[in-house]
Amino acid sequence: MSKKPVLFELDEDAGAPPVAEAPPVPEPAVPEPLPPSAMEQAARIAARKPSRLARWFWALLVAVVGAMASVAAWDFATGLIARVPVLGWAVSAGLALLLLLALAMGLRELAALSRLRRVDTLRHQAAEVADLAAARAFTNRLEGFYKGREDLTWHQARLAERQAEVLDGDALLLLAEEELLVPLDALALREVEAAARQVATVTAIVPMALADILTALVSSLRMIRRVAGIYGGRPGVFSSWRLTRAVLAHLAATGAVAAGDDLLEPVLGGSVLSKLSRRFGEGLVNGALSARVGIAAMEVCRPMPFSQKRKPSTRKVVQRALTGLFSKEK
């Protein structure tokens, strides 16, 4: 028995309503974005370059105040010597000692700035290595930079034994990175993860915007100083500020400080993020941005750039730092 096609005729009067009269399709609800986080605000403030007029103003203000303080201290000491010689000479000796300590601190700051410049020079030289001779020269300079560090004594001896066997410039750089910098990378990542956890926890618990910003700034400054110390930077007071500006400028140049919530959904899951309170969400964003600041500090303080294999993943660092603060629902 064969099946023939069947034709159905529809009544034109019972058709669907005109398309023009159809109701509009409702747009999906867009979640309200989080306001700029404390970490992002702190990074933007610190990375902002002062104007030339502001630099001249502060330089002139420091010079004038310093001159006034010096004249006032001199007049005070000489007048006290004229009235009470013993007390006057004692105060003069104290002022002289204070001046010597200030000079020593200034020399220490200059040494710290010189060491940071040396790190910058090494990093640029590593990026310009093109052959085996240049790679050997850079490796020798890197060994000299870390000479005397007890925690790298075994690694330096191992590098000295193995580098004679390497006959390729890129392979020699990878060997130097593996022997000298990979152990330091592990220590620096611990500091970054600890700072990210601290910022996330304080932001989630303390309901004060000023506390968020202060915690982000203090934790970032302490983290950057410790990361620089791990890599051999040894920053002082003013050199720490210069280093912090360099790190935040690096973040601004790469655009890594623009957002932090894009890292959180793969780490914690969208269902968890949708159920977290606003404070916990801001805490997680601040923690993610702190991790990004820490990785930028590693890139700035490291005496040679990361190889493709050793470059830390921001997402993995955030996952290790923030997983455990909030449970992930299945």
C-alpha positions, 0 to 999 in steps of 0.5 A: 500500500503506497503512502500519498502526500496529503495537503492540508488547507488552513483557514486564513481568518484563523491565522496568527496575529501580525508580527508588528503587534507582537509584544517585545521579547523581554531582555535578560536581566543583567546583574548589577556590576560591582563598583570599582574595588578598593584595590582598583582605586588604590592602583589608579591613585598610586599609578597616577603620575604627578604633574611637573608643577606638582613636582616643582612645588614639593621639591621647593617645599622640602628645600624651604622647610629643610632650610628653616629647620636647619637654621632653627636647629642651629639657632637653638643649639647656639643659644642653648650653649650660650645659656647652659653650656653643658646642656647646649653641647649635649643637644649639639651632640645629639643633633650631630648624631641625628645628622649622621643617622640621616646621612646613613639612611640616605646612603642606604636609600641610594644603595637600594635604588642602585640595586633596583636599577641593577635588577632593571638592567639585568632584566633588559639584558636578558631580553636582548640575549641573542647568542650563546656568548651573550647568554654566558655573559648574562648568566655570569652577571646573574650569578654575581648578583646572587653571590653570597646568598646562602639559600642559593649556594647549592643552586649556584653550584649546580648551575656552574656544573651544568652550564658547560654542557649547554651549547645553546643560548636559549637553553642556557637562559632556561637553565639559569632560570630553573636553578636560580629563579624558580626557587625564588618564584615559589617563595614570592608566590606564597607572599602573593597568595597570603596578601590576596587572602588577607585583602579578601578576608578583611574586605568581606568582614569589615563593612568600611570602604576606608578600611578596604582601601587602607588594607589594600594599600598596606598589604600591597606595599608590604607584599611588594617589599617582600617580593623585592626582598626575595629577588634581591631588591632590598628596597628602602623607604623611598625606593619602595615607593618608586618600586610600587609606582613601577609595579602599578604602572606595569599593571596600568600598561597591561590593563590587568587592574581593570577587572577582577571578577572575570577570574572568579567565576571559573574559580568558584562557579557562577552559582556561588557568585550569584548567591554571595553577598555584595561584601563577599563579592567585593572581597573576592574581587579585591583579593583577585586584584591583589594577586594580579598586583603581586604577579606584576611585582614579580615581573618587575622585581625579577632580574629576568623575564619569565619564560613561557613555561615558568610564567605564573597563571593569574587564575591559578594563583587566585584559585590557590589563594581564595579557594577555601575561603568560600565553599563551592557548591556542586 
